[in-house]
Amino acid sequence: MRPSAILETALYASDLAAAEAFYAGLLRLPVIVKVPGRHVFFRVGEGVLLLFNPDATEVPPGNPALPVPVHGARGPGHVCFAASRDEIEGWRQRFFAADAEIDAEFDWPNGARSLYVRDPAGNSVEFAEPRLWS
């Protein structure tokens, strides 16, 4: 047996309101679960992007029915969203209109296109053609 997909990906941000404005506002991802000061979760296709306040995830859970282990990270992480070349151009235009700085945009040696921006917490957010990993 081996895993067939990634169900969820986690990033960390101390300012959850600013991060939510980026992911729900600029990226238009639907919020599916939110606990103020602790986390906000977004639907991304069949998967979920978990956005945690790193201070809150270091605190052991108080609910024995949900014994999620303490976890977390500090510093910038990375997430990559699948997008076609045309969609990447659309994202570039949306970021330009929002005065969001683009870190990089280029074609990989296999011809796949990537575009990188930063969320308010400094996480690297990439949009890439799925053939990047083909």
N, C-alpha and C positions, 0 to 999 in steps of 0.2 A: 504494500500500500504506500501511497504518497499523496500529499495534499494536491487538490485539483485547482484551487483558486485561493486568493487572499480575500477573506471575508471582511476584515476591517484593518484599517491603518490608523495609527495614533500619532498625533503631533501635540506639541505642548506650547502654551502661551499663557503668560501671566495676566495679560489684559484680554479676557474672553470677549468683552464687548467689542473691542477693536477687531479681534479675529472674526467674530460673528459678522460684523459689518463687511469684512472682506469676503468671507466664504458664502454667506447668505445674500449679501448685497451685490457685490461685484461679480462673483461667480454664479450667483443665483441657485446655490444648492439648498434644497429644502431641509429645514431643521426638523429632526425627528424626536430628539430627547434633549432636554436642557435642565440642568440644576445650577442655578446662579452661584457663581463663585467656585464651582467645581468642574463642570464640563458642559459642552454643547456638542451634539452629534449630528452629522449631516448625511443624507442619502446621496450616494454616488452610484447610479446604475443599480446593479445588484449588490454592491458593497456599501460600506459605511466608513466615513471619515470621523474618527474620534478626536476631539480637541479638548485636552485637559489642562487645567491649571496645575502646574507641576507641584506647587505647595500642597494642594488638596489631595493629590494622589499618593503623597508620602504618609498620609494619615490612615491608620488601619480602619477598615470599615466597621461600623457599629451595628450592622445587621447580620446576625449569624445565619440567616437564610440565604444571604448572598456573600459568601466568603471569598470575594475577589482579592487576590494577593496584592499587597502594596506594590506599586510599580511607578515608573516614570522616567523622565529624562530631563536634562537641562541643556540649553543651547539649541542652536538651529538644527532642525531635521529636514527631511526631504520627502516630497510626494510627487508622483508623476501621474497626470491625467491623460488618458488616451484621447487623441484628437486627429482628425484628418488634416491634410495640408491646408485645405480651405478653411477648416475650423481654426487652425492655428493662426491664420491670417485674420480671421474674425476676432480671435482673442487679442492679437496684437493691436488691432484697431480699438477694441474696447479698453484695453489698458492705456493706450495713448489718449483716448477721450477722457479717461479718469485721472490723467496725470500720474499714472503708476509707472515707475521706472522699470524698464526691461533690463534684466541682468545680462542676458545673452540670447541670441537667436542664430541658429546655424544648421547646416546639413551634416549628418554623421557620414563616415566613410561608406556606409551601406546605402546612403541616399535618404535616410529618414530625417525628417525635420524635427527640431526641438526649439522651444521657447521657454525661457526661465524668468520668473519674477520672484519677489519676496513678499510674504504676508507681513502684517504689522509686527509679528513676533520675530521676524528675521528668518523664518523657515523658507527653504528653497522650494518653490512651486513650479513644476515643469509641466508643459503640455507637449506631447510627442506622438508621432505617428506610431501605431502599434508595431509596424514592421521593424522598428528599432531593434526588437528582440527576436525577429524571425530568423 
